Amino acid sequence: MLVDTHAHLDMSEFEADLPRVIQRAEEAGVSTIMTVGTDPASCRRTLEITEAFPNIFAIVGVHPHNAAEVGERDLDSLKALAHHEKVKAWGEIGLDFYRNLSPSAIQNERFRQQITIAKELKLPVIIHSRSAAQETITTLQEERAWEVGGVIHCFSGDAKTATRYLEIGFVISIPGVITFKKAQGLREVVKRLPPEGIILETDAPFLAPEPHRGKRNEPAYVRFTAEAVAETRGQDISEVAAITTKNARRVFNLDKR
């Protein structure tokens, strides 16, 4: 059994056929899906989805792209929402200095505010970091984010960066990018990760793995990522499924209901 630790099932790409998408995931051996909000409206829709499907859980928070769109009142409403029993983490939060869709100063302010909220709620944090690895690590250290730990979502850095994250209490989430021919750097990182430091994700509807690259991604395709990780690490897919599922259940406290 597999866990897709990061999907965006509230997005319009799934509006027409969400029940079938979830059925295909179950048929592919995906036992659990974590669906992630990006702003207050998205988070409310995310929670509605989790209420309709027993094996789907919610992650709520404000994406760095949306940092400039929300204020204190929005964060307060999300904090209230996060008390729902199916909310298992806060995110995805962080810094994106590649697209810079929100000013960097506002991104950083919202990032720190949300780490504080997550610590109050005792929820792990799901981290988005693009072209901002050092700034992200510094913020996580200064805000004592290791107190709740969490996930480095859709990791794309080098082995040294991965080690830094592991040292401060985070696990590394591997997306379908590992199946791409040019992803040798990511494969080298995956070879070196300790078993307890790795989980899997799709980031659906984005980043579909081979052989579906360029099409809509969906949770069922996390199996292709698991197969690529297994091949990279010289393991059987059953071993990869077992350890990554164990890690996901630990990080998200899925056995505490």
Summary of the structure (lengths in Angstrom):
residues: 257
radius of gyration: 16.7
end to end distance: 19.5
largest distance: 49.2
contacts: 925
relative contact order: 0.15
helix: 50%
strand: 18%
